[in-house]
């Protein structure tokens, strides 16, 4: 496996980790998704790849955390409206 695949998977893992920060993590989700996809493609091209699971984990984490971040931002946007109704 070439070092470019390892670098993209390691960077995707870092993006996925940073995406776990509430609210600010939404900035890192697209990077985790994009680099996780690139890592999956590069790992798929090399059958001896041992980092395929790491790339898949980064990709799935990026997608799930993006969905959670969108819900958190929506709650932050709607909370003042809900407070006025009470």
Buried (B, 14 or more C-beta within 10 A) or exposed (E): BEEEBBBBBBBBBBBBBBBBEEEEBBEBBEBBBBBBBBBBEBBEEEEEBEBBEBBBBBBBBBBEBBEBBEEBEEEEEEEEEEEEEE
